[in-house]
Amino acid sequence: MAAAVAFLQPTSIAETIDSLTAYGEDARIVAGGTALTIMLREGLIHPTALISLNDIPGLRAIEVADGYLRLGALVTHRDVHTSNLVQKTAPMLANTFGVVGNVRIRNVATVGGVLAEADYASDPPAVFLALDASIEATGPGGVRHIPIADFFIGFYQTALAPDEVLTAVRVPIPPLGTRGMYEKYVTRSSEDRPCVGVAATVRVAPDGHTCDELRVAVGAAAETPQRFADVEQLARGAPLDDDVVNTIADAYANRIDTLADMRGSAWYRSEMVRVWVRRAIEHARDLE
């Protein structure tokens, strides 16, 4: 007979941390529960304690302060997609959360859950990487902010310590004139997880012709979302014409150590990275 699993419902972050400290790596946080339910049903994890965040106040807030857009851990995908504040300050982020899975998933899945799960085949991580987001993690020593580039370590692995809980994600509000596009390529159905997902942001110089800044992040192609600052620099001060865009797309395709799964082989993914990086940059560039 399987051992009973304790279900804890703390009413504060401090209580949550105490529970995580007590149960250690045998505890699992429950946010939206969409991924956790599947892992439990399939026998992939065997926790001794489930710690729900749903009774903790303040984790559902969407707010702007000090130049950042802050999304609480329990903000749902639908909340992000429909928020006027997100649409105004980071429209690419709102649009991305509107294409995750289906409406049933978006109504339940949370921002904190999708980041803490660190599933490579997710849409939001690449967009957060392109936007230079940071993770707010709270533990016994207080709050620390982890750059998103350092947060994802590998398959379902993050930089969170066992006694830390993800409480929010902070996104620097993009400067005026920044255009962003997330391109999602699926191989099976419109509701499927991406084979490749590409987030691109472009800021054009005052001359209206050359590029001031380009950011490109690729998700679902490797263990963790990928971004290469040195490749992005190839666009700075140059027109984003076909030659420059193709050079950047080729560099991403050649550098990413793509993986193989049911959605495509490693070779196929590399070719799709080439195609969708180019399209994402072009579409971001051409946005009005």
Backbone torsions as a table, in degrees:
resi	resn	phi	psi	omega
1	MET	NA	134.0	-179.3
2	ALA	-68.3	143.8	179.2
3	ALA	-67.3	146.8	178.8
4	ALA	-66.8	144.4	179.1
5	VAL	-105.3	126.6	178.2
6	ALA	-73.3	134.6	176.7
7	PHE	-114.0	111.5	-174.0
8	LEU	-107.3	142.2	-178.4
9	GLN	-129.1	72.4	179.8
10	PRO	-64.7	156.2	-180.0
11	THR	-112.1	10.1	177.1
12	SER	-153.3	160.9	176.5
13	ILE	-64.4	-38.1	179.6
14	ALA	-59.4	-43.4	177.1
15	GLU	-63.5	-38.6	179.1
16	THR	-61.4	-45.1	-179.7
17	ILE	-64.8	-39.5	177.1
18	ASP	-60.0	-40.9	179.4
19	SER	-67.6	-41.5	177.7
20	LEU	-62.6	-39.6	178.8
21	THR	-65.6	-39.6	-177.8
22	ALA	-68.8	-41.8	-174.6
23	TYR	-95.8	-15.3	177.9
24	GLY	61.3	-141.6	-175.6
25	GLU	-73.8	-3.5	176.8
26	ASP	-85.3	-1.4	179.4
27	ALA	-98.1	151.2	174.4
28	ARG	-132.4	137.0	176.9
29	ILE	-80.9	139.2	175.0
30	VAL	-110.6	118.7	175.0
31	ALA	-111.5	-98.9	174.6
32	GLY	-76.5	-31.3	176.0
33	GLY	84.9	2.6	-175.9
34	THR	-65.2	-46.9	-179.7
35	ALA	-78.6	-39.5	-177.7
36	LEU	-60.4	-40.7	-179.8
37	THR	-60.5	-42.2	179.2
38	ILE	-64.1	-45.1	-178.1
39	MET	-64.8	-37.4	176.6
40	LEU	-66.4	-45.0	-178.3
41	ARG	-63.3	-36.8	-178.7
42	GLU	-84.7	-1.7	179.0
43	GLY	72.5	25.1	-178.7
44	LEU	-81.7	-24.2	177.1
45	ILE	-132.8	153.1	-178.3
46	HIS	-136.7	69.0	-178.0
47	PRO	-72.6	155.7	172.9
48	THR	-97.2	-12.2	178.6
49	ALA	-147.6	137.0	171.3
50	LEU	-111.6	127.7	-174.8
51	ILE	-115.1	109.1	-177.7
52	SER	-83.5	139.1	177.0
53	LEU	-96.7	-0.8	-167.2
54	ASN	-68.1	-18.9	179.8
55	ASP	-97.9	8.3	-178.4
56	ILE	-94.1	121.2	-178.4
57	PRO	-70.4	152.0	172.8
58	GLY	91.9	-8.8	-176.0
59	LEU	-87.3	-1.0	179.4
60	ARG	-106.8	12.9	-173.9
61	ALA	-84.6	141.9	169.1
62	ILE	-119.2	119.7	-173.9
63	GLU	-149.6	162.5	176.4
64	VAL	-119.8	131.0	177.0
65	ALA	-157.2	138.6	174.5
66	ASP	55.4	36.0	177.0
67	GLY	81.7	8.2	-179.3
68	TYR	-119.4	146.4	165.4
69	LEU	-94.7	123.4	-177.1
70	ARG	-114.5	125.0	178.8
71	LEU	-112.6	119.6	177.2
72	GLY	-66.0	158.2	-173.6
73	ALA	-61.3	-30.1	-176.5
74	LEU	-95.5	7.2	173.3
75	VAL	-63.9	128.9	-178.2
76	THR	-82.4	164.7	176.9
77	HIS	-59.0	-41.0	179.2
78	ARG	-64.8	-37.6	177.3
79	ASP	-58.0	-44.4	-179.6
80	VAL	-64.9	-45.2	-176.8
81	HIS	-62.5	-39.0	-173.0
82	THR	-96.7	-6.1	-176.7
83	SER	-68.6	124.9	175.6
84	ASN	-62.9	-34.4	-179.5
85	LEU	-66.2	-43.8	178.1
86	VAL	-67.6	-43.1	179.7
87	GLN	-60.8	-32.6	-179.0
88	LYS	-78.8	-41.1	-173.1
89	THR	-93.7	-32.6	-177.7
90	ALA	-146.5	69.8	-173.9
91	PRO	-58.5	-32.7	178.5
92	MET	-61.5	-36.5	179.3
93	LEU	-66.3	-44.8	178.1
94	ALA	-60.8	-44.9	-178.7
95	ASN	-64.0	-38.6	-179.2
96	THR	-63.6	-46.5	-179.0
97	PHE	-66.1	-16.9	176.9
98	GLY	-81.0	-7.3	180.0
99	VAL	-115.4	8.9	178.5
100	VAL	-78.0	124.6	174.3
101	GLY	52.3	-124.1	178.7
102	ASN	-134.8	178.6	-173.6
103	VAL	-63.6	-31.8	179.0
104	ARG	-65.0	-43.6	177.7
105	ILE	-65.6	-45.4	-176.1
106	ARG	-63.7	-27.6	179.4
107	ASN	-73.4	-17.8	-174.0
108	VAL	-117.7	-44.0	-175.3
109	ALA	-61.3	144.3	-174.3
110	THR	-114.2	160.8	177.0
111	VAL	-62.7	-47.5	179.9
112	GLY	-62.8	-37.8	-179.1
113	GLY	-65.4	-45.2	-176.8
114	VAL	-67.5	-30.9	178.7
115	LEU	-78.7	-44.9	-178.1
116	ALA	-67.6	-29.1	178.4
117	GLU	-67.0	-35.8	178.7
118	ALA	58.5	38.8	174.6
119	ASP	-74.7	124.8	-177.1
120	TYR	-61.3	-30.8	-175.2
121	ALA	-93.6	52.9	177.8
122	SER	-121.1	154.3	-179.6
123	ASP	-81.8	-47.9	-170.7
124	PRO	-62.3	-35.7	-174.3
125	PRO	-55.1	-40.8	-179.5
126	ALA	-63.6	-37.6	-179.9
127	VAL	-69.1	-43.0	176.6
128	PHE	-60.9	-37.1	178.2
129	LEU	-65.9	-43.9	179.0
130	ALA	-63.6	-27.7	-178.3
131	LEU	-93.5	5.8	178.7
132	ASP	57.9	42.3	179.5
133	ALA	-70.1	166.2	173.2
134	SER	-135.0	149.9	-178.1
135	ILE	-95.3	131.2	174.1
136	GLU	-92.8	112.3	-179.4
137	ALA	-115.6	132.9	-178.0
138	THR	-117.8	128.4	-179.6
139	GLY	-140.6	-167.6	-178.6
140	PRO	-58.5	-29.2	-179.4
141	GLY	-88.3	3.9	-179.4
142	GLY	107.8	-154.8	-175.8
143	VAL	-98.1	136.6	169.8
144	ARG	-130.8	153.5	-179.7
145	HIS	-112.3	121.3	-177.1
146	ILE	-105.2	118.6	175.7
147	PRO	-55.6	138.7	-176.6
148	ILE	-58.8	-29.5	179.5
149	ALA	-65.6	-22.9	179.8
150	ASP	-102.2	-2.7	-171.1
151	PHE	-81.1	-43.3	-177.7
152	PHE	-87.0	122.9	-175.3
153	ILE	-103.7	-38.0	-178.5
154	GLY	-175.4	-163.4	179.3
155	PHE	-54.8	115.0	176.0
156	TYR	54.8	29.4	179.6
157	GLN	-125.0	134.1	177.7
158	THR	-129.7	175.1	179.6
159	ALA	-83.4	2.5	176.9
160	LEU	-64.9	135.1	173.3
161	ALA	-76.9	157.3	-178.5
162	PRO	-57.5	-27.0	-179.0
163	ASP	-103.2	21.5	176.9
164	GLU	-112.7	151.0	175.8
165	VAL	-124.9	137.7	176.6
166	LEU	-75.2	117.7	-176.1
167	THR	-105.1	-22.6	-179.7
168	ALA	-169.2	168.4	169.7
169	VAL	-126.7	136.8	-179.4
170	ARG	-112.0	132.4	-178.5
171	VAL	-121.2	119.3	174.8
172	PRO	-60.1	132.3	-179.3
173	ILE	-68.7	122.5	-177.5
174	PRO	-60.4	143.7	178.2
175	PRO	-61.2	155.8	175.9
176	LEU	-55.9	142.1	-179.7
177	GLY	91.9	-5.3	178.3
178	THR	-78.8	131.3	177.7
179	ARG	-115.2	135.4	-177.0
180	GLY	-132.5	147.7	179.7
181	MET	-145.1	133.5	171.0
182	TYR	-111.0	124.1	179.2
183	GLU	-111.7	124.1	-177.3
184	LYS	-115.2	125.3	178.0
185	TYR	-112.7	121.8	178.2
186	VAL	-116.8	150.3	-175.7
187	THR	-107.6	-9.4	-173.4
188	ARG	-120.8	-58.7	179.1
189	SER	-145.5	164.2	-176.4
190	SER	-64.8	-21.6	-179.7
191	GLU	-95.5	0.9	-175.7
192	ASP	-74.2	162.4	172.4
193	ARG	-70.3	156.0	-174.5
194	PRO	-71.0	144.8	165.2
195	CYS	-77.0	-39.3	174.5
196	VAL	-147.2	138.2	172.9
197	GLY	-130.9	133.4	-176.9
198	VAL	-128.4	127.3	173.7
199	ALA	-109.6	129.3	179.2
200	ALA	-132.7	134.8	172.2
201	THR	-122.1	141.5	-178.0
202	VAL	-131.6	133.6	169.5
203	ARG	-123.8	119.1	-176.0
204	VAL	-88.1	144.2	179.5
205	ALA	-67.2	162.0	179.5
206	PRO	-56.0	-23.1	178.5
207	ASP	-71.5	-7.9	178.1
208	GLY	73.6	9.2	-173.2
209	HIS	-127.2	-45.7	-177.5
210	THR	-94.7	166.2	-175.6
211	CYS	-97.3	126.0	173.7
212	ASP	-82.0	-40.0	-178.3
213	GLU	-156.1	138.5	174.1
214	LEU	-130.4	136.0	172.2
215	ARG	-128.7	136.7	179.4
216	VAL	-137.2	126.1	175.7
217	ALA	-128.1	135.9	-178.0
218	VAL	-115.4	126.9	177.2
219	GLY	-116.1	165.6	175.1
220	ALA	69.3	5.3	-178.0
221	ALA	-104.1	-20.5	-178.8
222	ALA	-141.4	-176.8	-178.3
223	GLU	-59.9	-34.8	-179.0
224	THR	-132.8	157.2	176.5
225	PRO	-62.5	145.6	-171.1
226	GLN	-118.3	137.0	175.6
227	ARG	-147.9	137.4	-175.3
228	PHE	-125.7	104.4	-175.7
229	ALA	-62.6	-36.0	-178.1
230	ASP	-68.2	-32.6	177.1
231	VAL	-72.3	-40.7	177.7
232	GLU	-57.7	-35.6	-177.4
233	GLN	-64.0	-19.3	179.0
234	LEU	-62.7	-22.0	-178.0
235	ALA	-90.5	-18.6	-174.5
236	ARG	-64.4	126.0	178.5
237	GLY	78.0	5.3	-179.1
238	ALA	-117.6	155.3	172.3
239	PRO	-70.8	141.4	178.6
240	LEU	-84.0	65.3	179.0
241	ASP	-89.5	-177.5	-175.0
242	ASP	-59.9	-38.9	-177.5
243	ASP	-63.8	-46.5	-178.7
244	VAL	-66.9	-45.6	-178.7
245	VAL	-63.0	-43.1	179.5
246	ASN	-65.5	-37.4	178.1
247	THR	-62.8	-42.6	179.3
248	ILE	-67.5	-43.5	179.0
249	ALA	-61.6	-42.1	178.6
250	ASP	-63.5	-40.0	-178.3
251	ALA	-64.6	-42.3	178.0
252	TYR	-65.1	-43.5	-179.4
253	ALA	-62.8	-37.1	-176.8
254	ASN	-79.2	-28.3	-173.5
255	ARG	-89.6	-32.6	-175.9
256	ILE	-72.8	128.8	176.2
257	ASP	-83.6	86.0	-172.3
258	THR	-70.3	154.6	179.7
259	LEU	-107.9	169.4	177.8
260	ALA	-118.4	138.5	173.7
261	ASP	-154.2	-164.5	-177.3
262	MET	-64.9	-16.5	-177.5
263	ARG	-90.7	-9.1	178.1
264	GLY	160.7	155.1	177.3
265	SER	-75.1	168.9	177.7
266	ALA	-62.0	-43.1	179.5
267	TRP	-61.7	-45.4	-178.2
268	TYR	-62.7	-42.0	179.5
269	ARG	-62.1	-40.9	178.6
270	SER	-59.2	-42.9	178.8
271	GLU	-65.9	-37.8	178.1
272	MET	-69.8	-33.7	173.4
273	VAL	-59.1	-44.7	179.6
274	ARG	-58.1	-45.6	-176.9
275	VAL	-69.1	-46.6	-170.5
276	TRP	-82.7	-24.7	170.2
277	VAL	-64.5	-45.0	178.3
278	ARG	-60.0	-47.1	-177.7
279	ARG	-64.9	-41.4	-178.9
280	ALA	-63.0	-42.7	178.5
281	ILE	-64.1	-46.2	-178.9
282	GLU	-61.8	-43.0	-178.1
283	HIS	-69.5	-38.0	176.3
284	ALA	-65.4	-43.0	179.2
285	ARG	-59.3	-38.9	-171.8
286	ASP	-91.6	0.1	177.2
287	LEU	-63.9	143.3	176.4
288	GLU	-89.5	NA	NA
